[in-house]
Amino acid sequence: MKKGRRLIQGLMVLTISAMLVTAAPIQAKAEKTFKWQPSSWLSSGISWDTINDISKKVTEKTNGRLTMTPSSPGAIVPVPEQLEAVSMGIMKATFIWPGYFPGQLPVAFMHGDCFAAPHSIAELRYLYEEYEDGKIMKILRDAYAEHGVYLVGNLYWTLDNLMISKVPINGVDDIKGKKFRSSELIALQLAELGAGTIWVPGDEIYTMLSTGAVDAITFSHAADMVAMGFHEVTKYWIKYPTAVGPAADALIVNMKEWEALPQNLKTILASAVANGSYRNETEADKEIAKAWDFVEKQGIEIIEWSEEDAVKLADTARKVVPEKYLKDKSFNEIFKIVEKWAVEMGYWAE
């Protein structure tokens, strides 16, 4: 009898041990976690708040399996080194402004604003993700992959980069001879139209305007312009057209890290980024509307150009793209797709 009990007990122990051994790897796999410290290029404002919101929601919805804790720009590596840092795995993931990296990645020259062709976030998203079956996004992902990173998606936001000035600029012809503080593609466009251009950091713009060192500037949308106090040293704000409309930051992840991420976490992450774009747009719309009401009450003259002049300004974008980028196969392919779309929309001349 005792031998029978011992035999049964022994079998039970062996069975339980076998179950534990079998379950152990499954449990370990289920509990694998990922910890990221994504950064950005801006340490405040709507987009930075959105990145914090995305990080919080991803952490919550994955039950901590993917923990995202935003790090201040420059805290881990300088902003211009973020692409390389993610490629090397120094950072697992981050939100970049592509315009910092055209020297390493030619398509980055256009990735942030798509040659300023789209007029809204909806158009920019469509052009990247749906037009010609999302061909632009596929090309971008392949280009980023060559640097060992995966482009999860774009975090769209409202740039609405305005031209504001001390003197009236009622159309394209008034640009010639004016001195602008500007940057990137729009600076090349203004120069093509006869303006003198200079770039200075944002915190120096107020002084440049107040002293008359420049006649006009491009910088950001109306809410940012008001926050910087530029309404105090300008008289004319061009509401239409904007120099650049919507823009896109990009969430990039180290390729090995991305491949190790389970599909359900990838889905949650992509969804959170898409929702972040919606937050960026709605929050900006509210603040921008308030800013326009404010500057009108301050006596700023609001200018709107004719559609003909708006097309002339936009059309210069394709004329001033540096040749060195057009020599890149991926860049050139994207340029042709955007050109086709912009002509179809009537934004660029045929």
Secondary structure as GFF3:
##gff-version 3
##sequence-region A 1 350
A	DSSP	alpha_helix	2	30	.	.	.	ID=ss1
A	DSSP	beta_strand	34	36	.	.	.	ID=ss2
A	DSSP	alpha_helix	46	61	.	.	.	ID=ss3
A	DSSP	beta_strand	66	68	.	.	.	ID=ss4
A	DSSP	three_ten_helix	79	81	.	.	.	ID=ss5
A	DSSP	alpha_helix	82	88	.	.	.	ID=ss6
A	DSSP	beta_strand	93	96	.	.	.	ID=ss7
A	DSSP	three_ten_helix	98	100	.	.	.	ID=ss8
A	DSSP	alpha_helix	108	111	.	.	.	ID=ss9
A	DSSP	three_ten_helix	114	116	.	.	.	ID=ss10
A	DSSP	alpha_helix	121	129	.	.	.	ID=ss11
A	DSSP	alpha_helix	135	145	.	.	.	ID=ss12
A	DSSP	beta_strand	149	161	.	.	.	ID=ss13
A	DSSP	beta_strand	163	165	.	.	.	ID=ss14
A	DSSP	three_ten_helix	172	174	.	.	.	ID=ss15
A	DSSP	beta_strand	179	181	.	.	.	ID=ss16
A	DSSP	alpha_helix	184	192	.	.	.	ID=ss17
A	DSSP	beta_strand	196	198	.	.	.	ID=ss18
A	DSSP	three_ten_helix	202	204	.	.	.	ID=ss19
A	DSSP	alpha_helix	205	210	.	.	.	ID=ss20
A	DSSP	beta_strand	216	218	.	.	.	ID=ss21
A	DSSP	alpha_helix	222	227	.	.	.	ID=ss22
A	DSSP	three_ten_helix	230	232	.	.	.	ID=ss23
A	DSSP	beta_strand	236	240	.	.	.	ID=ss24
A	DSSP	beta_strand	244	254	.	.	.	ID=ss25
A	DSSP	alpha_helix	255	260	.	.	.	ID=ss26
A	DSSP	alpha_helix	263	297	.	.	.	ID=ss27
A	DSSP	beta_strand	301	304	.	.	.	ID=ss28
A	DSSP	alpha_helix	307	320	.	.	.	ID=ss29
A	DSSP	alpha_helix	323	326	.	.	.	ID=ss30
A	DSSP	alpha_helix	329	345	.	.	.	ID=ss31
###
